Amino acid sequence: ENMSHGLCMFDADERMIICNRNYIDLFRLDAKVVKPGIRYFDILQHSVDVGVASQSAEELHAIRKPYIDGARPSAYEEVLSDGRIIVISHRPIAVGGWVSIYEDVTEQRRAEAELKEQHRRFDAALANMSQGLLMYSAEGRLIVRNQRFLDLCNAKAADFTLGMTHRQM
């Protein structure tokens, strides 16, 4: 219960052995329904019934089954009906069955998308400005240059490689 991720363990017959509260909360499941002994498929059906799953229980089982049956650890992302992005990791158990770890990475993915969009805007601004621009790091290394600078100096990108110092120019 001290871990931030959802955790669930299943036996070789696809019956739940144990899960933590984070697993129940992550998928908004009813702890009275999802308890030791429940079949994996029934958990998937319950997630459909409570409106969290973005697909049918059959579709979810078909998607997840190859990962579960694989003899090696695996991980993939799944988008829930409310838009949350969950990384699901499966680890096989030597005696049969598997352990699954569930992590909500929604905010991380949103931050990554926002950063990517900021980079796109920055690159567009650099490409469309009329001035030539060089930017140096606090350590004095070239970290940004635009094409307009190269054009004004009649230079090639190789003449002003990122990471070089002002003295090297």
N, C-alpha and C positions, 0 to 999 in steps of 0.2 A: 504493500500500500504506500510505500515511501517513494516509489518511482513516478515520474511525470507521464510516462507512456502507458497506454493500455496494454495489458498482457493477458494472454489466454493460452491454456495448454489443453491439447486434445490427445486422446489415446488412438491406437491403431484402428479402432472401430468408428472413428470420427465422433466420439462423444467427449464433451468437455469434462476435464478433470478439475480445473480451477481457473478463475479469472480474477482480476483485480477490479476495484471500484472504478478506476479510470476507464477501463474497457466499457463498462456499463454506461458510464456518463458520456463517453466519446460518441457512442452510437445511440444514445438516448433510449437504452433498452430498459425493460422492467426486470429488476433483480429477482422478482418472484417467479418470472418465466425462465430467465437465463441463470440456471444453477447447475451444479455438477450433475452429469449424466445426460444432459440435453444433447441431442444430435446437432452437429455442425449445420446441417441443412435447416433444421428448425430455428436456429439462431438467425440464419440468413432470412428465413421467412418472417421471423419476428421483426427484423430490421425493415423489411418491406411493409409489414403491417403498421409499424409506427411512423412510416413515412420518411425514413432516413435514407434508405437504399434508392439508388437512381435507376436500378434495373430489377427484374424479377429475381426471385430466389434461384430459379433454374439457371438464369443467365449468370448470376454471380457465382454459383457453384461451378458452372462450366469454365468460367474465367479463372477462378482460384484453384480448381482441382489440379491442373498440371503443376502449379507451384508447390502445392501441398504434397503431391505424389513424388516430386523430384527428390532425389537422394542428396541434394545439396542445398545450402541456404539460398534463399531468393528474396527479392524485394521488388515492389512495384507501387505505383500511385493509383489511387482510386478517388474519383470525385463523387461526393455524396449529393443527394438531391438538394440540399441547402447551399451547395457550392463549396463546402469545406473540402480541402484536399488532404487525404490521409495516406501516409506511406505505410504500407503493410509489409512486414518482414516475416518470413517463415523460416524456422530452423528445425530440421528433422531431429527426432529423438532416437537413440540407438535401439531401444526396445519397441519401436513403432510409435507412430503418432508424430506430433509436432508442437512446437511453441510458436505462437505468433505475437509480434510486437506491433503496436499501432501508434503512430505519431501524427498529430495534427500539424501539418506544415503550411497551412493556409496563409498565415501572416508572413512567413518566410518567402513563399512564392509570390505574394503580393509585393513585398519589398524588392524582390529580385526583378519583377516586372517593372516596377516604378524606376528602379535604378537603370534598367535597360532603356526605358523611355527617356530618362534624363540624358543618358549617353547619346541616344539618337538625336535629341534636340541640340545637344552640345556640338555633335559632329555636323549637323545641318547648319548651325550658326557659324562654325569655323569655315565650312565650305562656301558659304554665301556672303561672307564679309569682304569689304573692299580693301581692307588693310591686311598687310602681312603680319603674321603673329608667330612669335616664339615664346614659350613659357618654360621656366626653369624650376626645378624642385628646390627645397631649402638647402639641399646638398650641392646645388649648382649644376645639376644635370638636366639636359633637355628632356622635357616630358610631353610637350605639345608643340606642333608646328602645323601651319596650314599650307595648303597648296598655293594660295596667293603669295605667301612669303617666298616660296620656291620660284614662282613665276617672276616676281619682282627682282630676284637675285639671279635669275637665269641659272638656277641650280637644280640638281636632282635630289630626290629623297635620300639617296646614298651619301650625299655630301653633308647632310644634317641628320644623322641617325639618332633616334631616341636613345637617351642614356649618355650621350657624349657631353663633355664639359665645354664651357665657353672657350677655354684655352685650346681644346682639340680642334676647334673650328678654324 
